């Protein structure tokens, strides 16, 4: 069986908890996020290449709940040149 990489580190965080805290977290987190238990489980299982995503507000809540820095929940870093640099390269093409 292949180990599929998840888009977010939700399971990584939860699986480090003791069993009693894990069970309580799975019960509490959907309430805090304002989503159903099924939606919460769907969030946990989004694969890295899936088009499906978690709304940004929910990602921010996860990061606060898990005491993570902004952007730490994702398993893949996103990189992009600054807009100013992109605009300059577009201007040089003209």
Backbone bond lengths (Angstrom), bond angles and torsions (degrees), N, CA, C in turn:
res aa  C-N    CA-C-N  psi(-1)  N-CA   C-N-CA  omega(-1)  CA-C   N-CA-C  phi
1 X - - - 1.455 - - 1.526 109.36 -
2 X 1.312 116.85 134.00 1.455 120.12 -178.73 1.519 110.19 -84.53
3 X 1.313 114.79 145.07 1.456 120.91 178.59 1.526 107.69 -90.79
4 X 1.312 116.90 106.69 1.455 121.43 -176.32 1.522 109.97 -83.82
5 X 1.322 115.15 134.89 1.458 120.90 -178.50 1.524 109.48 -81.58
6 X 1.292 115.68 129.44 1.457 122.16 179.13 1.527 109.70 -85.40
7 X 1.325 115.77 151.59 1.461 121.14 179.95 1.530 111.13 -70.26
8 X 1.321 116.24 -33.07 1.463 121.34 -176.80 1.524 110.99 -123.32
9 X 1.305 116.74 153.87 1.466 123.32 -176.49 1.527 112.65 -89.07
10 X 1.299 117.47 29.53 1.463 121.43 -177.95 1.525 110.37 -62.53
11 X 1.320 116.75 -50.55 1.467 120.21 -179.26 1.525 111.42 -64.38
12 X 1.320 116.91 -38.28 1.466 120.07 178.83 1.521 110.41 -56.36
13 X 1.321 115.47 -44.25 1.461 119.74 179.90 1.529 110.75 -67.05
14 X 1.320 116.12 -49.58 1.467 120.22 -175.77 1.524 112.48 -62.79
15 X 1.317 116.81 -38.89 1.467 120.02 -176.44 1.526 113.15 -72.00
16 X 1.318 117.27 -12.03 1.473 120.68 175.38 1.529 111.89 -84.36
17 X 1.317 116.63 -10.59 1.465 120.61 -179.18 1.523 110.84 -79.75
18 X 1.338 117.02 150.72 1.470 119.26 170.37 1.532 108.97 -60.59
19 X 1.313 116.86 154.59 1.466 121.84 -174.29 1.527 112.13 -53.52
20 X 1.308 117.66 -43.98 1.473 119.49 -178.04 1.532 111.17 -64.43
21 X 1.325 116.98 -40.59 1.465 120.26 178.47 1.529 111.01 -70.93
22 X 1.317 116.55 -35.65 1.467 120.88 177.22 1.528 109.85 -59.19
23 X 1.319 115.79 -49.69 1.473 120.19 -179.34 1.524 111.24 -60.22
24 X 1.315 115.88 -43.10 1.466 120.38 179.85 1.531 110.43 -66.79
25 X 1.321 117.03 -40.65 1.466 121.22 179.54 1.527 110.90 -62.12
26 X 1.323 116.74 -42.77 1.470 120.89 179.86 1.528 110.64 -64.65
27 X 1.300 116.83 -27.35 1.461 120.94 177.78 1.531 111.47 -80.96
28 X 1.334 116.64 -38.71 1.466 121.86 -172.86 1.531 113.11 -84.09
29 X 1.314 117.59 -41.56 1.471 120.98 -172.96 1.529 112.99 -56.45
30 X 1.328 119.91 -46.82 1.473 117.95 178.65 1.531 112.86 -58.29
31 X 1.320 116.60 -35.45 1.468 119.93 178.50 1.525 110.68 -65.53
32 X 1.320 116.61 -43.85 1.466 120.97 179.53 1.530 110.47 -63.47
33 X 1.337 115.85 -40.12 1.466 120.55 -179.29 1.526 112.64 -76.70
34 X 1.320 116.35 -18.19 1.460 120.27 -177.68 1.518 112.66 73.87
35 X 1.346 115.60 35.43 1.467 121.00 179.42 1.525 108.99 -128.31
36 X 1.311 115.61 165.10 1.464 120.06 177.56 1.533 109.70 -74.83
37 X 1.317 115.21 163.04 1.461 120.63 176.76 1.527 110.11 -60.18
38 X 1.327 116.60 -38.98 1.461 120.80 179.13 1.531 111.31 -62.69
39 X 1.324 116.99 -43.72 1.470 120.64 178.36 1.519 110.24 -63.16
40 X 1.322 116.85 -41.68 1.462 121.04 177.25 1.531 110.51 -58.52
41 X 1.317 117.29 -45.64 1.469 120.10 178.45 1.527 110.91 -65.29
42 X 1.323 117.02 -35.97 1.471 119.55 175.27 1.523 110.51 -62.16
43 X 1.329 117.31 -43.10 1.467 121.20 177.38 1.525 110.38 -57.65
44 X 1.311 116.79 -42.20 1.464 121.75 -177.33 1.525 112.26 -64.29
45 X 1.320 116.10 -27.41 1.463 119.98 -171.60 1.522 114.83 -107.02
46 X 1.318 118.05 12.87 1.465 120.38 177.23 1.528 108.15 -69.03
47 X 1.323 115.48 125.79 1.465 120.54 -179.76 1.525 110.36 -83.88
48 X 1.311 115.38 157.72 1.463 122.03 -171.83 1.529 113.23 -58.28
49 X 1.320 118.00 -33.25 1.466 120.40 -178.07 1.531 113.38 -98.37
50 X 1.325 116.95 3.92 1.469 120.44 178.74 1.524 110.80 -68.69
51 X 1.310 115.65 147.43 1.464 120.41 174.54 1.525 110.84 -76.42
52 X 1.317 116.07 -25.32 1.464 121.37 178.35 1.527 109.05 -60.31
53 X 1.320 115.68 147.28 1.451 119.63 179.94 1.520 109.97 -148.50
54 X 1.306 115.51 168.71 1.462 122.34 177.14 1.526 107.32 -98.37
55 X 1.329 117.96 135.64 1.468 119.15 176.21 1.536 110.83 -55.14
56 X 1.315 114.97 142.90 1.468 121.10 -174.86 1.530 112.80 -54.57
57 X 1.311 117.06 -41.89 1.472 119.93 179.85 1.527 111.15 -59.25
58 X 1.321 116.49 -38.60 1.467 120.74 -179.96 1.527 110.40 -69.61
59 X 1.334 116.48 -38.80 1.470 120.21 177.11 1.528 109.43 -60.68
60 X 1.331 116.01 -43.48 1.467 119.80 178.99 1.531 110.99 -61.77
61 X 1.324 116.70 -40.26 1.467 119.89 177.74 1.528 111.27 -64.53
62 X 1.331 116.78 -43.48 1.467 120.04 176.43 1.524 110.28 -56.42
63 X 1.325 116.73 -47.31 1.465 120.33 -178.04 1.524 111.15 -61.91
64 X 1.304 117.19 -38.14 1.471 119.80 177.24 1.530 110.86 -69.40
65 X 1.327 116.85 -43.21 1.464 120.19 178.49 1.524 111.80 -60.39
66 X 1.322 115.82 -40.63 1.462 121.12 -176.74 1.528 112.36 -89.55
67 X 1.339 116.25 3.56 1.469 122.28 -179.59 1.526 111.41 55.52
68 X 1.321 114.99 46.98 1.463 122.03 178.22 1.519 109.63 -103.68
69 X 1.315 115.27 158.16 1.460 120.49 172.84 1.524 108.56 -76.56
70 X 1.308 115.76 161.15 1.463 121.03 178.57 1.528 109.17 -57.75
71 X 1.317 116.00 128.51 1.458 121.63 178.13 1.516 115.09 90.50
72 X 1.314 118.20 -7.91 1.469 120.78 -176.98 1.525 113.93 -76.15
73 X 1.303 117.87 -17.67 1.464 120.02 -177.30 1.529 111.73 -70.41
74 X 1.320 116.92 -30.51 1.470 121.33 -179.12 1.518 110.88 -71.87
75 X 1.314 116.15 145.00 1.460 121.76 177.16 1.520 112.65 -86.38
76 X 1.303 117.46 -11.67 1.468 121.05 -178.43 1.524 108.32 -127.88
77 X 1.318 115.29 130.41 1.459 119.38 177.02 1.518 109.78 -72.83
78 X 1.300 114.79 142.90 1.458 120.19 176.43 1.518 107.57 -104.33
79 X 1.313 115.69 133.46 1.457 118.42 178.23 1.521 109.50 -127.29
80 X 1.292 113.77 146.06 1.454 120.48 -179.48 1.520 107.76 -160.06
81 X 1.312 115.28 142.41 1.455 118.94 175.44 1.522 108.78 -70.23
82 X 1.324 116.84 150.72 1.466 119.43 176.04 1.531 110.58 -61.91
83 X 1.307 116.23 149.03 1.459 121.83 -178.05 1.524 111.47 -55.62
84 X 1.315 116.66 -41.19 1.468 120.81 -179.22 1.535 110.46 -57.14
85 X 1.319 116.20 -42.97 1.466 121.19 179.84 1.531 110.90 -67.19
86 X 1.315 116.95 -41.11 1.466 120.65 178.20 1.527 111.18 -63.63
87 X 1.319 116.04 -41.58 1.463 120.07 179.63 1.524 111.26 -66.02
88 X 1.319 116.65 -38.21 1.462 120.14 178.37 1.525 110.97 -64.91
89 X 1.326 116.68 -39.98 1.466 118.81 179.74 1.527 110.50 -69.31
90 X 1.324 117.90 -32.12 1.467 121.31 175.60 1.525 110.42 -67.64
91 X 1.332 116.34 -41.18 1.468 120.47 179.14 1.523 111.05 -63.64
92 X 1.329 116.58 -36.98 1.468 119.53 -178.40 1.529 111.65 -71.43
93 X 1.308 118.16 -20.53 1.465 121.84 178.56 1.521 111.50 -78.44
94 X 1.301 116.82 -22.80 1.477 120.65 -176.33 1.486 112.03 -80.31
